[in-house]
């Protein structure tokens, strides 16, 4: 799949929307993946890619797989 600026924009929009309910989402992720810590799930403005990278390493999943898990919660 070709990554376009529109895809990137939609991805960032989704992450921004997610930030509003992040505490709830974070709790669900910790229930689903017990090995995750608060540090792993730290969502800092403008640093979403860093958080996704931490989750990729910790869970052994691709960025797309992680985004799907998050948005399917």
N, C-alpha and C positions, 0 to 999 in steps of 0.2 A: 504494500500500500504506500503510495506516494504521500509524504507529509507536506501539506500545503500550509500557507500562512493562515488560511481559513480554519483548517483542522487545529492548528496550534491555538488560534484565537478561541475556538469552541472549547478546547481542552482547558484553557485558562479560565474561561467563563464558568465551566463546570466546577473547577476547583474553587473558584471564588464563591459560587453558590454553596458549595459543600462547606466552606469555612463557617458559614452561619450556624450549621448544626454539627460542627466538628466534634464537640465533646460527646455527643450521642454516638456519632459514627466511630469515634475512637474507642468507646466502650464496647461496641459491637465487634470491632476488629480484634480487640484484646480477648473477647470471649471466643471468637472463631480461631484465633491463632495465639494460644497461651504464651508463646515465647516472646511476644512483642512487649516492649516496655514503653513508658511515657516518652522516653528519649527517642525511641524509634519513630514515634508518632507525632513528634513535635512539628507543628505546621507554622512556619514563620512566613510572614508576608514576603513574597518575591522569591522564596526558597522552596517552593513546592517540588521542584526537580530533585533537590537534595533529599527531601523526605522520601520521595519515590525511589531514589537510588538506595537509601538505607533499607527500605522494604524489599527491594529487588534482591539485595545481598542476603538479608535475613531469611526471606521466604523462598529464595531460589526460583522466582517467577519473573516473567518479563514485565516491563512497564505497562503494556496493554492489559496483561492479565491482572495486575494489581489494580489498575483503574477500573476494570470490569468488576472485580470483587468489591471495591469501595462503592461504586455506584449501584450495585445490585443489593446492597445491604438494606 
